[in-house]
Amino acid sequence: MTNDLPDWAVAMDSALEARLGVVLEKVSPDETRGRMPVEGNTQIAGILHGGATCALAEGLGSIAAYAYGRERGLVPVGVDINATHHRSASKGWVVGVARPLYLGSRTVTYEIVVSDEVGHRLTTARITCQLRPGALDV
């Protein structure tokens, strides 16, 4: 983890992200970035599992949406995710970067680009979250 994480993000505990080996590097409503090892997240052919990639993308987008909504007392609830896998990876780490496409009062949409270590785009994902009143226990 780096200094680009707010205290609440450092304190977050997500069992799925931990199981995938996700490391958060930056958290803000405008850009949330993290990385994940390919090893341990592969499918039967030995390449990065599309489901693991989608979990990375949804996690990063949801964290960015939480960073956006938390100041307003709003919590994101995912309502849509889609992903296009352009190419694969069989080793090393992948990096995901979530950036907003739309930041509204009750709905947000983030695009998440997942790339390999040399910058080749592997996946383009998009999530939409509804923002609801409430607070997370973070």
N, CA, C and O of each residue as an XYZ file, in Angstrom:
552
protein
N       0.831     -1.175      0.000
C       0.000      0.000      0.000
C       0.881      1.247      0.000
O       2.024      1.232      0.456
N       0.311      2.313     -0.523
C       1.073      3.543     -0.610
C       0.417      4.638      0.211
O      -0.603      4.421      0.865
N       1.020      5.816      0.165
C       0.475      6.962      0.882
C      -0.748      7.547      0.206
O      -1.331      8.495      0.731
N      -1.156      7.026     -0.929
C      -2.320      7.516     -1.647
C      -3.619      6.895     -1.146
O      -4.640      6.946     -1.833
N      -3.581      6.311      0.050
C      -4.774      5.681      0.606
C      -5.275      6.465      1.808
O      -4.512      6.717      2.741
N      -6.542      6.855      1.801
C      -7.104      7.473      2.994
C      -7.176      6.457      4.133
O      -7.197      5.250      3.892
N      -7.215      6.942      5.362
C      -7.242      6.047      6.522
C      -8.365      5.019      6.437
O      -8.159      3.851      6.769
N      -9.545      5.437      5.999
C     -10.666      4.498      5.939
C     -10.382      3.374      4.939
O     -10.832      2.246      5.144
N      -9.649      3.659      3.868
C      -9.339      2.622      2.884
C      -8.323      1.630      3.429
O      -8.388      0.438      3.126
N      -7.386      2.117      4.229
C      -6.401      1.228      4.850
C      -7.104      0.257      5.795
O      -6.704     -0.900      5.922
N      -8.166      0.745      6.462
C      -8.883     -0.065      7.443
C      -9.883     -1.032      6.810
O     -10.427     -1.891      7.504
N     -10.133     -0.908      5.514
C     -11.113     -1.779      4.858
C     -10.677     -3.236      4.931
O      -9.490     -3.553      4.853
N     -11.662     -4.111      5.083
C     -11.390     -5.542      5.142
C     -12.334     -6.242      4.182
O     -13.522     -6.384      4.469
N     -11.815     -6.679      3.049
C     -12.616     -7.389      2.066
C     -12.026     -8.779      1.864
O     -10.908     -8.928      1.373
N     -12.785     -9.780      2.246
C     -12.305    -11.161      2.141
C     -11.990    -11.550      0.700
O     -11.007    -12.248      0.454
N     -12.807    -11.110     -0.255
C     -12.561    -11.486     -1.651
C     -11.284    -10.855     -2.169
O     -10.455    -11.540     -2.768
N     -11.110     -9.560     -1.949
C      -9.883     -8.909     -2.407
C      -8.654     -9.529     -1.751
O      -7.615     -9.677     -2.394
N      -8.766     -9.887     -0.488
C      -7.643    -10.540      0.200
C      -7.333    -11.891     -0.446
O      -6.168    -12.229     -0.655
N      -8.369    -12.656     -0.758
C      -8.182    -13.974     -1.368
C      -7.550    -13.853     -2.759
O      -6.762    -14.708     -3.163
N      -7.896    -12.791     -3.485
C      -7.344    -12.573     -4.823
C      -5.939    -11.977     -4.781
O      -5.232    -11.982     -5.789
N      -5.530    -11.461     -3.617
C      -4.217    -10.845     -3.498
C      -4.171     -9.408     -3.980
O      -3.102     -8.905     -4.329
N      -5.319     -8.739     -4.005
C      -5.398     -7.358     -4.486
C      -4.664     -6.427     -3.520
O      -4.828     -6.506     -2.303
N      -3.855     -5.551     -4.096
C      -3.135     -4.526     -3.340
C      -3.625     -3.171     -3.831
O      -3.440     -2.826     -4.998
N      -4.246     -2.407     -2.945
C      -4.678     -1.053     -3.308
C      -3.475     -0.130     -3.347
O      -2.611     -0.187     -2.472
N      -3.419      0.720     -4.361
C      -2.315      1.664     -4.497
C      -2.768      3.120     -4.397
O      -2.006      3.982     -3.960
N      -4.000      3.390     -4.798
C      -4.536      4.749     -4.734
C      -6.043      4.655     -4.622
O      -6.668      3.823     -5.279
N      -6.632      5.509     -3.788
C      -8.082      5.536     -3.655
C      -8.550      6.987     -3.642
O      -8.162      7.773     -2.778
N      -9.383      7.323     -4.608
C     -10.062      8.614     -4.645
C     -11.268      8.470     -5.568
O     -11.333      7.519     -6.346
N     -12.224      9.397     -5.496
C     -13.361      9.316     -6.417
C     -12.951      9.474     -7.882
O     -13.646      8.987     -8.773
N     -11.838     10.146     -8.135
C     -11.405     10.411     -9.504
C     -10.495      9.333    -10.085
O     -10.404      9.190    -11.304
N      -9.826      8.581     -9.225
C      -8.985      7.481     -9.690
C      -8.711      6.529     -8.534
O      -8.185      6.922     -7.493
N      -9.073      5.291     -8.737
C      -8.751      4.244     -7.774
C      -7.964      3.181     -8.521
O      -8.369      2.715     -9.586
N      -6.825      2.805     -7.937
C      -5.893      1.899     -8.620
C      -5.480      0.772     -7.678
O      -5.273      0.979     -6.483
N      -5.368     -0.421     -8.250
C      -4.894     -1.565     -7.488
C      -4.290     -2.590     -8.430
O      -4.463     -2.524     -9.647
N      -3.578     -3.539     -7.837
C      -2.962     -4.584     -8.649
C      -3.275     -5.941     -8.045
O      -3.626     -6.058     -6.871
N      -3.137     -6.967     -8.881
C      -3.474     -8.332     -8.476
C      -2.515     -9.290     -9.177
O      -2.215     -9.107    -10.357
N      -2.033    -10.310     -8.466
C      -1.156    -11.281     -9.119
C      -1.953    -12.194    -10.048
O      -3.106    -12.525     -9.773
N      -1.329    -12.590    -11.134
C      -1.958    -13.570    -12.013
C      -1.910    -14.939    -11.336
O      -2.892    -15.681    -11.346
N      -0.755    -15.267    -10.746
C      -0.604    -16.546    -10.054
C      -1.667    -16.682     -8.963
O      -1.862    -15.782     -8.146
N      -2.335    -17.810     -8.970
C      -3.395    -18.063     -7.999
C      -4.763    -17.606     -8.480
O      -5.774    -17.894     -7.839
N      -4.803    -16.893     -9.607
C      -6.059    -16.377    -10.151
C      -6.250    -16.796    -11.610
O      -6.770    -16.042    -12.432
N      -5.811    -18.021    -11.901
C      -5.877    -18.514    -13.273
C      -7.005    -19.520    -13.455
O      -7.521    -20.093    -12.496
N      -7.366    -19.711    -14.711
C      -8.343    -20.732    -15.060
C      -7.605    -21.964    -15.571
O      -6.374    -21.995    -15.566
N      -8.328    -22.957    -16.001
C      -7.750    -24.253    -16.328
C      -6.649    -24.186    -17.390
O      -5.744    -25.020    -17.375
N      -6.699    -23.230    -18.299
C      -5.688    -23.108    -19.354
C      -4.425    -22.378    -18.884
O      -3.492    -22.175    -19.662
N      -4.403    -21.984    -17.603
C      -3.221    -21.327    -17.059
C      -3.145    -19.834    -17.319
O      -2.100    -19.218    -17.108
N      -4.244    -19.248    -17.777
C      -4.286    -17.806    -17.997
C      -5.201    -17.156    -16.960
O      -6.006    -17.824    -16.310
N      -5.058    -15.852    -16.826
C      -5.854    -15.107    -15.855
C      -7.342    -15.388    -16.053
O      -7.857    -15.295    -17.167
N      -8.012    -15.726    -14.983
C      -9.437    -16.045    -15.017
C     -10.241    -14.761    -15.223
O     -10.021    -13.765    -14.533
N     -11.172    -14.793    -16.173
C     -12.017    -13.626    -16.431
C     -12.836    -13.220    -15.221
O     -13.092    -12.033    -15.017
N     -13.249    -14.186    -14.417
C     -14.013    -13.874    -13.210
C     -13.169    -13.140    -12.183
O     -13.658    -12.238    -11.503
N     -11.899    -13.525    -12.066
C     -10.996    -12.814    -11.155
C     -10.776    -11.385    -11.640
O     -10.728    -10.447    -10.845
N     -10.644    -11.235    -12.959
C     -10.480     -9.899    -13.534
C     -11.715     -9.047    -13.259
O     -11.594     -7.874    -12.904
N     -12.899     -9.628    -13.420
C     -14.134     -8.892    -13.143
C     -14.254     -8.547    -11.659
O     -14.732     -7.467    -11.313
N     -13.826     -9.449    -10.788
C     -13.861     -9.160     -9.354
C     -12.922     -8.006     -9.016
O     -13.271     -7.145     -8.208
N     -11.734     -7.977     -9.626
C     -10.818     -6.854     -9.432
C     -11.474     -5.561     -9.901
O     -11.460     -4.558     -9.188
N     -12.050     -5.586    -11.100
C     -12.680     -4.392    -11.661
C     -13.834     -3.909    -10.790
O     -13.926     -2.718    -10.489
N     -14.706     -4.815    -10.386
C     -15.856     -4.407     -9.568
C     -15.411     -3.882     -8.214
O     -15.973     -2.915     -7.701
N     -14.408     -4.516     -7.642
C     -13.899     -4.034     -6.356
C     -13.341     -2.626     -6.455
O     -13.647     -1.777     -5.618
N     -12.525     -2.369     -7.469
C     -11.935     -1.036     -7.623
C     -12.996      0.020     -7.912
O     -12.965      1.117     -7.354
N     -13.941     -0.327     -8.798
C     -15.015      0.619     -9.092
C     -15.893      0.895     -7.890
O     -16.319      2.031     -7.679
N     -16.166     -0.121     -7.109
C     -16.996      0.053     -5.913
C     -16.288      0.882     -4.849
O     -16.915      1.697     -4.172
N     -14.995      0.674     -4.704
C     -14.227      1.472     -3.739
C     -14.212      2.939     -4.180
O     -14.370      3.837     -3.353
N     -14.022      3.181     -5.472
C     -14.063      4.557     -5.986
C     -15.439      5.174     -5.748
O     -15.540      6.335     -5.354
N     -16.501      4.395     -5.987
C     -17.861      4.884     -5.754
C     -18.087      5.175     -4.277
O     -18.758      6.147     -3.931
N     -17.535      4.345     -3.409
C     -17.644      4.604     -1.969
C     -16.913      5.886     -1.599
O     -17.413      6.679     -0.801
N     -15.723      6.096     -2.180
C     -14.980      7.335     -1.910
C     -15.793      8.551     -2.331
O     -15.746      9.591     -1.674
N     -16.537      8.422     -3.422
C     -17.381      9.522     -3.899
C     -18.588      9.744     -2.983
O     -18.903     10.882     -2.638
N     -19.250      8.678     -2.596
C     -20.492      8.807     -1.838
C     -20.332      9.010     -0.349
O     -21.237      9.547      0.289
N     -19.221      8.603      0.228
C     -19.077      8.615      1.696
C     -19.189     10.008      2.290
O     -19.719     10.155      3.391
N     -18.711     11.032      1.603
C     -18.805     12.407      2.104
C     -20.257     12.879      2.176
O     -20.574     13.806      2.921
N     -21.126     12.250      1.413
C     -22.541     12.614      1.365
C     -23.395     11.655      2.194
O     -24.621     11.767      2.213
N     -22.737     10.707      2.884
C     -23.474      9.722      3.658
C     -24.174      8.688      2.788
O     -25.214      8.148      3.165
N     -23.590      8.414      1.610
C     -24.193      7.474      0.670
C     -23.281      6.271      0.457
O     -22.057      6.397      0.447
N     -23.891      5.116      0.289
C     -23.167      3.859      0.110
C     -23.507      3.302     -1.276
O     -24.677      3.283     -1.658
N     -22.503      2.850     -2.033
C     -22.784      2.305     -3.367
C     -23.313      0.877     -3.308
O     -22.873      0.059     -2.499
N     -24.259      0.608     -4.180
C     -24.787     -0.731     -4.378
C     -24.710     -1.002     -5.878
O     -25.320     -0.288     -6.673
N     -23.970     -2.021     -6.257
C     -23.797     -2.319     -7.673
C     -25.092     -2.734     -8.333
O     -25.842     -3.546     -7.791
N     -25.358     -2.172     -9.515
C     -26.556     -2.533    -10.270
C     -26.224     -3.061    -11.661
O     -27.087     -3.638    -12.323
N     -24.966     -2.869    -12.119
C     -24.602     -3.352    -13.447
C     -23.090     -3.472    -13.538
O     -22.355     -2.626    -13.028
N     -22.638     -4.529    -14.191
C     -21.222     -4.679    -14.521
C     -21.142     -5.367    -15.870
O     -21.909     -6.284    -16.164
N     -20.203     -4.913    -16.685
C     -19.904     -5.630    -17.914
C     -18.423     -5.521    -18.178
O     -17.765     -4.594    -17.706
N     -17.901     -6.460    -18.928
C     -16.467     -6.473    -19.198
C     -16.208     -7.083    -20.565
O     -16.877     -8.025    -20.988
N     -15.226     -6.524    -21.234
C     -14.738     -7.067    -22.485
C     -13.281     -7.449    -22.278
O     -12.457     -6.607    -21.921
N     -12.968     -8.713    -22.502
C     -11.597     -9.196    -22.361
C     -10.930     -9.129    -23.727
O     -11.366     -9.788    -24.671
N      -9.874     -8.335    -23.830
C      -9.189     -8.114    -25.104
C      -8.022     -9.081    -25.310
O      -7.787     -9.549    -26.424
N      -7.309     -9.369    -24.255
C      -6.179    -10.305    -24.316
C      -5.979    -10.864    -22.920
O      -6.665    -10.452    -21.984
N      -5.057    -11.786    -22.769
C      -4.885    -12.452    -21.489
C      -3.478    -12.272    -20.942
O      -2.593    -11.720    -21.596
N      -3.306    -12.754    -19.731
C      -1.996    -12.754    -19.073
C      -1.804    -14.121    -18.438
O      -2.762    -14.756    -17.999
N      -0.542    -14.569    -18.397
C      -0.262    -15.870    -17.797
C       0.754    -15.789    -16.673
O       1.066    -16.800    -16.045
N       1.274    -14.591    -16.413
C       2.244    -14.435    -15.318
C       2.293    -12.966    -14.898
O       1.733    -12.089    -15.555
N       2.975    -12.734    -13.789
C       3.158    -11.369    -13.317
C       1.944    -10.811    -12.598
O       1.183    -11.543    -11.964
N       1.781     -9.515    -12.707
C       0.691     -8.794    -12.050
C      -0.129     -8.066    -13.094
O       0.372     -7.722    -14.165
N      -1.391     -7.833    -12.776
C      -2.233     -6.961    -13.579
C      -2.595     -5.745    -12.737
O      -2.667     -5.815    -11.510
N      -2.817     -4.642    -13.417
C      -3.134     -3.379    -12.743
C      -4.488     -2.905    -13.226
O      -4.756     -2.883    -14.427
N      -5.343     -2.525    -12.287
C      -6.651     -1.982    -12.628
C      -6.736     -0.526    -12.211
O      -6.287     -0.146    -11.129
N      -7.320      0.289    -13.090
C      -7.510      1.708    -12.793
C      -8.972      2.052    -13.071
O      -9.463      1.883    -14.187
N      -9.656      2.538    -12.034
C     -11.060      2.934    -12.151
C     -11.140      4.455    -12.240
O     -10.592      5.171    -11.402
N     -11.833      4.930    -13.270
C     -12.048      6.370    -13.444
C     -13.529      6.605    -13.731
O     -14.169      5.794    -14.399
N     -14.070      7.708    -13.229
C     -15.511      7.944    -13.407
C     -15.879      8.300    -14.843
O     -15.166      9.035    -15.527
N     -17.001      7.763    -15.271
C     -17.629      8.184    -16.515
C     -18.790      9.121    -16.213
O     -19.092     10.027    -16.989
N     -19.448      8.885    -15.055
C     -20.580      9.705    -14.642
C     -20.658      9.705    -13.122
O     -20.666      8.649    -12.490
N     -20.716     10.900    -12.544
C     -20.873     11.047    -11.091
C     -22.124     11.873    -10.833
O     -22.106     13.100    -10.939
N     -23.197     11.194    -10.497
C     -24.458     11.878    -10.243
C     -24.784     11.927     -8.767
O     -23.971     11.547     -7.924
N     -25.975     12.397     -8.463
C     -26.375     12.502     -7.065
C     -26.790     11.158     -6.481
O     -26.668     10.953     -5.273
N     -27.276     10.239     -7.309
C     -27.710      8.918     -6.829
C     -27.182      7.755     -7.660
O     -27.434      6.595     -7.333
N     -26.454      8.053     -8.729
C     -25.914      7.009     -9.594
C     -24.509      7.398    -10.034
O     -24.248      8.561    -10.345
N     -23.609      6.426    -10.060
C     -22.257      6.648    -10.576
C     -21.911      5.512    -11.529
O     -22.368      4.381    -11.367
N     -21.096      5.836    -12.522
C     -20.602      4.834    -13.457
C     -19.100      5.004    -13.582
O     -18.606      6.110    -13.799
N     -18.380      3.902    -13.442
C     -16.921      3.899    -13.547
C     -16.479      2.967    -14.660
O     -17.055      1.898    -14.862
N     -15.440      3.391    -15.384
C     -14.753      2.516    -16.319
C     -13.495      2.029    -15.630
O     -12.764      2.810    -15.022
N     -13.249      0.738    -15.729
C     -12.055      0.150    -15.130
C     -11.257     -0.513    -16.239
O     -11.756     -1.396    -16.938
N     -10.011     -0.079    -16.394
C      -9.123     -0.652    -17.386
C      -8.118     -1.526    -16.645
O      -7.443     -1.066    -15.725
N      -8.025     -2.786    -17.051
C      -7.075     -3.726    -16.466
C      -5.993     -3.983    -17.512
O      -6.280     -4.375    -18.643
N      -4.745     -3.752    -17.107
C      -3.598     -3.892    -18.016
C      -2.560     -4.820    -17.405
O      -2.559     -5.076    -16.201
N      -1.668     -5.324    -18.271
C      -0.561     -6.113    -17.750
C       0.577     -5.180    -17.340
O       0.453     -3.959    -17.429
N       1.668     -5.756    -16.898
C       2.778     -4.964    -16.357
C       3.448     -4.061    -17.389
O       4.087     -3.076    -17.019
N       3.315     -4.376    -18.658
C       3.929     -3.526    -19.683
C       2.929     -2.563    -20.308
O       3.266     -1.831    -21.239
N       1.702     -2.561    -19.800
C       0.713     -1.586    -20.250
C      -0.247     -2.044    -21.325
O      -1.034     -1.238    -21.821
N      -0.211     -3.335    -21.709
C      -1.184     -3.842    -22.671
C      -2.551     -3.933    -21.995
O      -2.679     -4.502    -20.911
N      -3.557     -3.376    -22.635
C      -4.923     -3.453    -22.095
C      -5.421     -4.885    -22.223
O      -5.429     -5.461    -23.311
N      -5.835     -5.448    -21.097
C      -6.370     -6.807    -21.072
C      -7.888     -6.801    -21.069
O      -8.528     -7.581    -21.774
N      -8.461     -5.901    -20.258
C      -9.906     -5.875    -20.066
C     -10.383     -4.439    -19.908
O      -9.719     -3.611    -19.283
N     -11.540     -4.161    -20.485
C     -12.240     -2.904    -20.238
C     -13.555     -3.273    -19.572
O     -14.358     -4.013    -20.140
N     -13.772     -2.761    -18.377
C     -14.996     -3.059    -17.635
C     -15.707     -1.758    -17.291
O     -15.107     -0.683    -17.268
N     -16.995     -1.888    -17.027
C     -17.773     -0.728    -16.597
C     -18.748     -1.187    -15.526
O     -19.422     -2.207    -15.672
N     -18.813     -0.409    -14.439
C     -19.816     -0.716    -13.413
C     -20.659      0.531    -13.143
O     -20.188      1.663    -13.247
N     -21.897      0.283    -12.798
C     -22.791      1.344    -12.362
C     -23.266      0.984    -10.965
O     -23.666     -0.149    -10.697
N     -23.214      1.972    -10.082
C     -23.682      1.790     -8.710
C     -24.769      2.807     -8.404
O     -24.705      3.961     -8.825
N     -25.744      2.358     -7.678
C     -26.732      3.255     -7.119
C     -26.184      3.700     -5.768
O     -25.617      2.891     -5.035
N     -26.348      4.969     -5.435
C     -25.904      5.478     -4.145
C     -27.097      5.575     -3.213
O     -28.080      6.254     -3.510
N     -27.001      4.891     -2.087
C     -28.106      4.844     -1.114
C     -27.676      5.432      0.219
O     -26.505      5.338      0.589
N     -28.603      6.032      0.939
C     -28.272      6.548      2.270
C     -27.801      5.419      3.166
O     -28.333      4.310      3.114
N     -26.803      5.706      3.987
C     -26.287      4.705      4.913
C     -24.814      4.912      5.142
O     -24.222      5.882      4.667
N     -24.240      4.009      5.859
C     -22.800      4.066      6.146
C     -22.265      2.657      6.240
O     -22.937      1.754      6.738
N     -21.056      2.477      5.761
C     -20.372      1.198      5.934
C     -19.648      1.216      7.252
O     -19.342      2.280      7.791
N     -19.381      0.073      7.757
C     -18.659     -0.043      9.019
C     -17.159     -0.034      8.739
O     -16.462     -1.012      9.010
N     -16.674      1.069      8.199
C     -15.255      1.185      7.845
C     -14.639      2.293      8.656
O     -13.447      2.569      8.520
